[in-house]
Amino acid sequence: MKDRNISTYTLITKYNINPRTINNLKHNKSITLYTMERLCGILNCQPNDVVAFLPDEE
């Protein structure tokens, strides 16, 4: 977001991303694939640019 000069406020007001979704992202909670697709379109990136799969700690 910093690289693209897009703020959280812009995501909420201009792109109608739900504030709860922003909260989920900031707290590493789940989002839908639809939301991921929208965010990647807004940020002009691929899911691999914003998602990392980490192994579960046992």
Biopython code that builds the backbone (N, CA, C, O; Angstrom):
import numpy as np
from Bio.PDB.StructureBuilder import StructureBuilder

atoms = [
    (1, "MET", "N", (0.834, -1.185, 0.000)),
    (1, "MET", "CA", (0.000, 0.000, 0.000)),
    (1, "MET", "C", (0.879, 1.248, 0.000)),
    (1, "MET", "O", (0.589, 2.220, -0.699)),
    (2, "LYS", "N", (1.955, 1.217, 0.788)),
    (2, "LYS", "CA", (2.841, 2.377, 0.830)),
    (2, "LYS", "C", (3.451, 2.645, -0.537)),
    (2, "LYS", "O", (3.535, 3.793, -0.974)),
    (3, "ASP", "N", (3.880, 1.567, -1.218)),
    (3, "ASP", "CA", (4.494, 1.721, -2.540)),
    (3, "ASP", "C", (3.529, 2.328, -3.553)),
    (3, "ASP", "O", (3.952, 2.992, -4.498)),
    (4, "ARG", "N", (2.232, 2.098, -3.354)),
    (4, "ARG", "CA", (1.216, 2.585, -4.300)),
    (4, "ARG", "C", (0.528, 3.864, -3.810)),
    (4, "ARG", "O", (-0.375, 4.378, -4.470)),
    (5, "ASN", "N", (0.959, 4.376, -2.645)),
    (5, "ASN", "CA", (0.342, 5.564, -2.041)),
    (5, "ASN", "C", (-1.168, 5.406, -1.853)),
    (5, "ASN", "O", (-1.945, 6.318, -2.138)),
    (6, "ILE", "N", (-1.563, 4.231, -1.367)),
    (6, "ILE", "CA", (-2.971, 3.965, -1.081)),
    (6, "ILE", "C", (-3.098, 3.756, 0.419)),
    (6, "ILE", "O", (-2.472, 2.861, 0.987)),
    (7, "SER", "N", (-3.905, 4.581, 1.050)),
    (7, "SER", "CA", (-4.086, 4.500, 2.500)),
    (7, "SER", "C", (-5.279, 3.606, 2.843)),
    (7, "SER", "O", (-6.089, 3.256, 1.986)),
    (8, "THR", "N", (-5.354, 3.258, 4.104)),
    (8, "THR", "CA", (-6.511, 2.521, 4.596)),
    (8, "THR", "C", (-7.778, 3.321, 4.348)),
    (8, "THR", "O", (-8.802, 2.770, 3.942)),
    (9, "TYR", "N", (-7.704, 4.616, 4.593)),
    (9, "TYR", "CA", (-8.861, 5.495, 4.364)),
    (9, "TYR", "C", (-9.315, 5.423, 2.907)),
    (9, "TYR", "O", (-10.515, 5.376, 2.634)),
    (10, "THR", "N", (-8.373, 5.415, 1.978)),
    (10, "THR", "CA", (-8.704, 5.326, 0.551)),
    (10, "THR", "C", (-9.383, 3.999, 0.230)),
    (10, "THR", "O", (-10.354, 3.964, -0.526)),
    (11, "LEU", "N", (-8.878, 2.912, 0.801)),
    (11, "LEU", "CA", (-9.504, 1.609, 0.563)),
    (11, "LEU", "C", (-10.960, 1.612, 1.022)),
    (11, "LEU", "O", (-11.835, 1.052, 0.362)),
    (12, "ILE", "N", (-11.198, 2.247, 2.154)),
    (12, "ILE", "CA", (-12.554, 2.266, 2.712)),
    (12, "ILE", "C", (-13.468, 3.205, 1.929)),
    (12, "ILE", "O", (-14.587, 2.828, 1.580)),
    (13, "THR", "N", (-13.008, 4.416, 1.652)),
    (13, "THR", "CA", (-13.887, 5.415, 1.050)),
    (13, "THR", "C", (-13.993, 5.315, -0.468)),
    (13, "THR", "O", (-15.090, 5.385, -1.022)),
    (14, "LYS", "N", (-12.878, 5.155, -1.130)),
    (14, "LYS", "CA", (-12.891, 5.134, -2.605)),
    (14, "LYS", "C", (-13.248, 3.758, -3.162)),
    (14, "LYS", "O", (-13.968, 3.652, -4.155)),
    (15, "TYR", "N", (-12.742, 2.707, -2.518)),
    (15, "TYR", "CA", (-12.923, 1.354, -3.060)),
    (15, "TYR", "C", (-13.942, 0.524, -2.299)),
    (15, "TYR", "O", (-14.153, -0.645, -2.621)),
    (16, "ASN", "N", (-14.577, 1.114, -1.292)),
    (16, "ASN", "CA", (-15.637, 0.452, -0.519)),
    (16, "ASN", "C", (-15.210, -0.866, 0.115)),
    (16, "ASN", "O", (-15.989, -1.817, 0.173)),
    (17, "ILE", "N", (-13.968, -0.915, 0.591)),
    (17, "ILE", "CA", (-13.527, -2.074, 1.354)),
    (17, "ILE", "C", (-14.042, -1.882, 2.785)),
    (17, "ILE", "O", (-13.854, -0.824, 3.386)),
    (18, "ASN", "N", (-14.682, -2.903, 3.311)),
    (18, "ASN", "CA", (-15.285, -2.826, 4.631)),
    (18, "ASN", "C", (-14.212, -2.618, 5.700)),
    (18, "ASN", "O", (-13.185, -3.296, 5.675)),
    (19, "PRO", "N", (-14.430, -1.695, 6.638)),
    (19, "PRO", "CA", (-13.459, -1.485, 7.717)),
    (19, "PRO", "C", (-13.154, -2.764, 8.508)),
    (19, "PRO", "O", (-12.035, -2.941, 8.990)),
    (20, "ARG", "N", (-14.130, -3.639, 8.639)),
    (20, "ARG", "CA", (-13.907, -4.912, 9.330)),
    (20, "ARG", "C", (-12.877, -5.760, 8.570)),
    (20, "ARG", "O", (-12.067, -6.458, 9.180)),
    (21, "THR", "N", (-12.916, -5.691, 7.244)),
    (21, "THR", "CA", (-11.942, -6.408, 6.423)),
    (21, "THR", "C", (-10.541, -5.856, 6.660)),
    (21, "THR", "O", (-9.582, -6.618, 6.781)),
    (22, "ILE", "N", (-10.423, -4.540, 6.726)),
    (22, "ILE", "CA", (-9.134, -3.906, 7.011)),
    (22, "ILE", "C", (-8.620, -4.373, 8.374)),
    (22, "ILE", "O", (-7.440, -4.688, 8.530)),
    (23, "ASN", "N", (-9.508, -4.413, 9.343)),
    (23, "ASN", "CA", (-9.139, -4.885, 10.679)),
    (23, "ASN", "C", (-8.649, -6.333, 10.634)),
    (23, "ASN", "O", (-7.655, -6.677, 11.275)),
    (24, "ASN", "N", (-9.347, -7.176, 9.877)),
    (24, "ASN", "CA", (-8.930, -8.570, 9.738)),
    (24, "ASN", "C", (-7.530, -8.671, 9.140)),
    (24, "ASN", "O", (-6.712, -9.474, 9.589)),
    (25, "LEU", "N", (-7.262, -7.857, 8.134)),
    (25, "LEU", "CA", (-5.937, -7.867, 7.506)),
    (25, "LEU", "C", (-4.855, -7.442, 8.487)),
    (25, "LEU", "O", (-3.785, -8.048, 8.539)),
    (26, "LYS", "N", (-5.127, -6.420, 9.250)),
    (26, "LYS", "CA", (-4.136, -5.903, 10.200)),
    (26, "LYS", "C", (-3.860, -6.867, 11.342)),
    (26, "LYS", "O", (-2.800, -6.807, 11.966)),
    (27, "HIS", "N", (-4.811, -7.761, 11.621)),
    (27, "HIS", "CA", (-4.662, -8.700, 12.721)),
    (27, "HIS", "C", (-4.476, -10.142, 12.237)),
    (27, "HIS", "O", (-4.718, -11.096, 12.975)),
    (28, "ASN", "N", (-4.039, -10.277, 10.977)),
    (28, "ASN", "CA", (-3.746, -11.597, 10.385)),
    (28, "ASN", "C", (-4.901, -12.576, 10.498)),
    (28, "ASN", "O", (-4.700, -13.763, 10.757)),
    (29, "LYS", "N", (-6.100, -12.077, 10.304)),
    (29, "LYS", "CA", (-7.277, -12.941, 10.291)),
    (29, "LYS", "C", (-7.668, -13.211, 8.843)),
    (29, "LYS", "O", (-7.106, -12.616, 7.923)),
    (30, "SER", "N", (-8.610, -14.090, 8.645)),
    (30, "SER", "CA", (-8.965, -14.513, 7.288)),
    (30, "SER", "C", (-9.783, -13.455, 6.544)),
    (30, "SER", "O", (-10.509, -12.658, 7.138)),
    (31, "ILE", "N", (-9.631, -13.485, 5.228)),
    (31, "ILE", "CA", (-10.453, -12.693, 4.311)),
    (31, "ILE", "C", (-10.891, -13.626, 3.201)),
    (31, "ILE", "O", (-10.333, -14.712, 3.048)),
    (32, "THR", "N", (-11.883, -13.218, 2.427)),
    (32, "THR", "CA", (-12.373, -14.065, 1.341)),
    (32, "THR", "C", (-11.468, -13.939, 0.120)),
    (32, "THR", "O", (-10.714, -12.976, -0.018)),
    (33, "LEU", "N", (-11.559, -14.927, -0.757)),
    (33, "LEU", "CA", (-10.814, -14.852, -2.013)),
    (33, "LEU", "C", (-11.313, -13.691, -2.868)),
    (33, "LEU", "O", (-10.538, -13.068, -3.595)),
    (34, "TYR", "N", (-12.592, -13.409, -2.779)),
    (34, "TYR", "CA", (-13.141, -12.260, -3.505)),
    (34, "TYR", "C", (-12.462, -10.969, -3.055)),
    (34, "TYR", "O", (-12.099, -10.136, -3.885)),
    (35, "THR", "N", (-12.290, -10.802, -1.746)),
    (35, "THR", "CA", (-11.617, -9.616, -1.219)),
    (35, "THR", "C", (-10.169, -9.584, -1.667)),
    (35, "THR", "O", (-9.655, -8.526, -2.030)),
    (36, "MET", "N", (-9.504, -10.731, -1.646)),
    (36, "MET", "CA", (-8.116, -10.808, -2.103)),
    (36, "MET", "C", (-8.021, -10.377, -3.570)),
    (36, "MET", "O", (-7.110, -9.639, -3.948)),
    (37, "GLU", "N", (-8.947, -10.833, -4.374)),
    (37, "GLU", "CA", (-8.971, -10.460, -5.789)),
    (37, "GLU", "C", (-9.159, -8.949, -5.948)),
    (37, "GLU", "O", (-8.479, -8.318, -6.758)),
    (38, "ARG", "N", (-10.071, -8.380, -5.183)),
    (38, "ARG", "CA", (-10.303, -6.928, -5.250)),
    (38, "ARG", "C", (-9.071, -6.149, -4.824)),
    (38, "ARG", "O", (-8.676, -5.190, -5.487)),
    (39, "LEU", "N", (-8.463, -6.562, -3.715)),
    (39, "LEU", "CA", (-7.269, -5.861, -3.229)),
    (39, "LEU", "C", (-6.126, -5.945, -4.241)),
    (39, "LEU", "O", (-5.424, -4.961, -4.473)),
    (40, "CYS", "N", (-5.946, -7.106, -4.833)),
    (40, "CYS", "CA", (-4.887, -7.249, -5.836)),
    (40, "CYS", "C", (-5.165, -6.373, -7.054)),
    (40, "CYS", "O", (-4.238, -5.820, -7.645)),
    (41, "GLY", "N", (-6.424, -6.246, -7.429)),
    (41, "GLY", "CA", (-6.784, -5.352, -8.532)),
    (41, "GLY", "C", (-6.511, -3.901, -8.187)),
    (41, "GLY", "O", (-5.984, -3.155, -9.013)),
    (42, "ILE", "N", (-6.859, -3.497, -6.991)),
    (42, "ILE", "CA", (-6.641, -2.119, -6.544)),
    (42, "ILE", "C", (-5.148, -1.813, -6.466)),
    (42, "ILE", "O", (-4.701, -0.749, -6.895)),
    (43, "LEU", "N", (-4.382, -2.754, -5.915)),
    (43, "LEU", "CA", (-2.952, -2.537, -5.693)),
    (43, "LEU", "C", (-2.089, -2.952, -6.881)),
    (43, "LEU", "O", (-0.870, -2.781, -6.860)),
    (44, "ASN", "N", (-2.729, -3.498, -7.918)),
    (44, "ASN", "CA", (-2.014, -3.946, -9.120)),
    (44, "ASN", "C", (-0.891, -4.915, -8.737)),
    (44, "ASN", "O", (0.277, -4.700, -9.061)),
    (45, "CYS", "N", (-1.277, -5.984, -8.042)),
    (45, "CYS", "CA", (-0.298, -6.973, -7.606)),
    (45, "CYS", "C", (-0.898, -8.366, -7.738)),
    (45, "CYS", "O", (-2.058, -8.516, -8.122)),
    (46, "GLN", "N", (-0.116, -9.371, -7.422)),
    (46, "GLN", "CA", (-0.545, -10.763, -7.428)),
    (46, "GLN", "C", (-0.698, -11.240, -5.986)),
    (46, "GLN", "O", (-0.067, -10.685, -5.087)),
    (47, "PRO", "N", (-1.527, -12.259, -5.750)),
    (47, "PRO", "CA", (-1.682, -12.761, -4.382)),
    (47, "PRO", "C", (-0.348, -13.126, -3.721)),
    (47, "PRO", "O", (-0.183, -12.929, -2.517)),
    (48, "ASN", "N", (0.591, -13.648, -4.487)),
    (48, "ASN", "CA", (1.898, -14.000, -3.914)),
    (48, "ASN", "C", (2.633, -12.791, -3.372)),
    (48, "ASN", "O", (3.538, -12.938, -2.550)),
    (49, "ASP", "N", (2.264, -11.601, -3.813)),
    (49, "ASP", "CA", (2.902, -10.384, -3.320)),
    (49, "ASP", "C", (2.435, -10.008, -1.918)),
    (49, "ASP", "O", (3.116, -9.261, -1.215)),
    (50, "VAL", "N", (1.282, -10.519, -1.510)),
    (50, "VAL", "CA", (0.716, -10.107, -0.225)),
    (50, "VAL", "C", (0.421, -11.257, 0.732)),
    (50, "VAL", "O", (0.049, -11.019, 1.881)),
    (51, "VAL", "N", (0.583, -12.508, 0.276)),
    (51, "VAL", "CA", (0.253, -13.659, 1.095)),
    (51, "VAL", "C", (1.492, -14.538, 1.261)),
    (51, "VAL", "O", (2.246, -14.762, 0.314)),
    (52, "ALA", "N", (1.679, -15.017, 2.459)),
    (52, "ALA", "CA", (2.735, -15.994, 2.724)),
    (52, "ALA", "C", (2.129, -17.141, 3.516)),
    (52, "ALA", "O", (1.402, -16.912, 4.483)),
    (53, "PHE", "N", (2.418, -18.361, 3.118)),
    (53, "PHE", "CA", (1.958, -19.537, 3.841)),
    (53, "PHE", "C", (3.074, -19.983, 4.774)),
    (53, "PHE", "O", (4.180, -20.288, 4.329)),
    (54, "LEU", "N", (2.781, -20.019, 6.055)),
    (54, "LEU", "CA", (3.760, -20.410, 7.054)),
    (54, "LEU", "C", (3.308, -21.714, 7.699)),
    (54, "LEU", "O", (2.116, -21.906, 7.940)),
    (55, "PRO", "N", (4.242, -22.604, 7.978)),
    (55, "PRO", "CA", (3.846, -23.866, 8.622)),
    (55, "PRO", "C", (3.318, -23.622, 10.033)),
    (55, "PRO", "O", (3.757, -22.705, 10.728)),
    (56, "ASP", "N", (2.378, -24.452, 10.436)),
    (56, "ASP", "CA", (1.853, -24.381, 11.805)),
    (56, "ASP", "C", (2.938, -24.811, 12.777)),
    (56, "ASP", "O", (3.689, -25.752, 12.520)),
    (57, "GLU", "N", (3.007, -24.108, 13.894)),
    (57, "GLU", "CA", (3.940, -24.508, 14.941)),
    (57, "GLU", "C", (3.304, -25.595, 15.778)),
    (57, "GLU", "O", (2.139, -25.492, 16.163)),
    (58, "GLU", "N", (4.063, -26.629, 16.058)),
    (58, "GLU", "CA", (3.505, -27.742, 16.854)),
    (58, "GLU", "C", (4.114, -27.768, 18.213)),
    (58, "GLU", "O", (3.775, -28.628, 19.025)),
]
sb = StructureBuilder()
sb.init_structure("model")
sb.init_model(0)
sb.init_chain("A")
sb.init_seg("    ")
for serial, (resi, resn, name, xyz) in enumerate(atoms, 1):
    if name == "N":
        sb.init_residue(resn, " ", resi, " ")
    sb.init_atom(name, np.array(xyz, "f"), 0.0, 1.0, " ", f" {name:<3s}", serial, name[0])
structure = sb.get_structure()
